[in-house]
Amino acid sequence: MSRRGVRAAPSPQPHATAAAAEATPIELRAPPSRAPERGLVPADCGIEGWPGEPRVQAELWRVAAAYLPDGRRAIGAYTQGLMDLGATTCTRAKPDCNACPVAADCVARCDGRVDELPYPRPRRALPRREVTVLLLTRDGDVLLEQRPPVGVWSGLWSLPELARDADVALHVAARFNAATDALRLLPPLTHTFTHFALTMHPVRVPVTHWPTTAGARGVEWFARDSAIAAAVPAPIRRLLRAHC
């Protein structure tokens, strides 16, 4: 990064430059910590990694110390130059490289990595959950149950679900006192929520005997088209369309 280039950069905020010049030496000799500076320095110097990582922060410290000029007001102008370039020229979305005074030795530009540097914040791995969902069918109808009034898909109709390690035939017999034919495993479907990813493992369960006493509040048989048109979650609707 060229000190002369940063010093020559026009500041669109002269009042801010003056304020920076009045800052204490401790404040001015800090590493790039604001978002605009964190974009400019990694791009110009080719620093790999997300600027928020401790390892990258240490490298920013090193670069900042190496390029700091001497003199109180020189440091103020240099610091403000970094902020202004990062905020107005070396932006993440549309960097104006042709107007940048340090473009000649910018690693990101010279190596064709303008869209890559600086690295974005890494995406946090979402927690994953897995459940078995039951596609209970009888004479062309499918069994739906209404979800609880709170929680995921609250109040919507959905397929009955149970833990992955539960025995499907035993569960159906115990809960509904129903008899079933051969079970068929269907392809899993993953749906991503804001805070976790849910993988549903559907199992087709042909019902051969459904006692009249098996009916319960919140559980109802639907014709295929009625089930698809009901108030069901989008991934459940996809399962119904694909496998009913």
N, C-alpha and C positions, 0 to 999 in steps of 0.2 A: 504494500500500500504506500503511495507517495504522500509524504507529509506536505510537499508543496502543492500537490493536487488538492488535498483536503483544505489547506489554508486558502487556496484560490477559489474554492466553491462559494458562490454567492449565497448569502444567508437570507431567506425570505422572512426571517424573524429577528431583526436587529435588536429589538428590545430584549429578546431572550438571550442573545449573544452577550449583551451587557450584563445581564443577570448571571450568566455563566462565568463571566470574568470576575465577578465579585465573590464567587464561591470559594470555599476554603481549599487549600491544596489537597487535603485528604479526600474531599468530595471529588475533585477533578482527577485524582490519580486512581480512580476506581475503574474496573473493567467495563466494557460495554454491557449495560444491564437493561437498557430500555429496548423495547421491541424493534424500533428502527435501527439502532446500532447493532443489535444481534443479527440483523439481516445483512447489513453492509459488510461487517468484518469477516464473517464466514465466507461470503461470496467472493470478496476481493482476495482473501488469503487462501481460499480453498480448504477451509477447516471442515473436516468431515464430522458428521454427527449432529444431533439436535442441540441447539445452543443452550437448552435448559439442563443438559446432563452435566454432572460435576466434572467429568473428564474434559468436556468441551469448554466449560466455564474456566477451567485451569488454563487451557490453551488461549482463551480470550484474554485472560490476565496477562499471559506472557506477551501476546501481540500488543496489547494496550501499553504495557510497560516499555516495549521496544520502540514504539513510535511516538511516545509522548514527547513534545518539545519542551525546552526549558523556558522558564519565565511564566509568571502568573497569568498575564494577559494572553500570552501565546497559547497556554494550556486551555484557557477559556475559549479562544477562537477555535482551537482544534476540536475540543469537546463539542462545541455547538455545530461545527462543520460535520462531524459524524452524525449528530442527531438530524440535521437538516437533510443531508444526503440520504440517510436511511428513510426519512419520512416522505421525501418528495421525489427522489430520483431512483434509488436502489430499493424499490418496493417489491414485495413478493409477487403481486398479481401481474403488474405491467411495468417492469423496470425500464427506465429511459436510459439505456446504455450509451446512446449517442451523445447525451448531454452530461455524462458523468466525467468529472475531471480525473478520475483514477481508472478509467476504462482500459487504458493502454496496458497496465500490468495486472488487470483483474483476472484471477484464475478462472472464475466461473465463465467469463466471456471468452477468454482465450481458448479454453478447453470445451466450449459448447455446452456448458452445464448450468446455464442461467436458470433453467426450470428446475434444477435439482438442488442447488445451493441457495440459501441454507436449508438444511434438512427440516422437514416439518416435524411437529410433535408426534412421537410414535403413538399409534393407536393402542389403547389398553385392551388386552385380551378379555373378551367377554366371558363371564362364567357360563357354563353349559349345563343344561338340564335335559334329562331324557325320561319320557313316559311312554307307556303303551296305551294306545287308544283303540277302542273296540268298535268295529263296524258290524253291529248285530243286525242281521237281515232276516226277514220272515215274509214270504209271499210277496216279494217286491218292495216291502216297506223297510225302513231303517229306524233304529231306535236312537232317539236323542234325549239328552237330559239337560235341564237348565242349570247353568252355573250359579254359584252362590252370589248374593248381592254385592259382595266385596271381593277384591282380588282380581286376578287376571281374567279378562273376558267376562267381567261381572254381569250377571243377568242374561247373558246370551245362551242360546241353545248350542250344544256341542255334543261330541261323541263321549261316551263314558270312558274314563281313563283310570289306570292303575299303575302301580310301581312296576319297573322293568323286570324285577325278579319275581313278580307274583305269577302264580299259575292261572292262566286265563280260564280254562275249563272249570277249575275249582271255584274261581271267583264268580263266574256266571251262575254256577249251580248254587253257591252259597247265598248270593245276593238276590237272585231272581227265582230260584228253584226251577230253572229252565234246563231243558235238554238241548244239546248242540251236536252238530255233525262235525266233520273234519275241519280243523282250523286251517286258515291259509295266511301266511305272513305276506304283507304287502311292502312295497318300497318305502323307506322312511322319508319323512319330510321335515326340514328344518325351517323354523320361523324365528327371525331375530327381533327381539324387543329392544328397548332402549338400554336396559341394564343386564340382559342375559339372552342367550340363544337357546331355544327350545327345540329339541329333536323329538318328533313324534313317530312312534313305530306302530303303524296300523296293523290290526289283525282282523281279517274277515271271519265272523263267527256266524255260520248258518244256524238258526234256531229251529229245531224240529218240534219242540213242545214248549209252549208258553202258558203257564197256568193263569187262570183268571185272577188269582190272588197276587200275581206278581206286580200288578200295577201299583205305582207309587206316585206321590205328588212330585212334580218336576221331571217325570219320565214319561215319554210319549212316543208312540209309533207314528212315523210320517211316511207318506208316499214319497218316492224319490224326488220328483219335481217340487213337492211342497217342502221337503227338507232343504233343498238347494235354495229355495226362495225364502226360507225362514231367516230369522235374525241369528245367523251363525257367523263365527269369525271367518275371515277370508281364507286362511289356510285349511280350515275344516271344510269350507265350501269346495275348495280345490280337491280335497280327498273324496268328497261325495261325488263330484262330477267325474272323477277318474275311475272310481271303483264301485259305484252303485249301479 
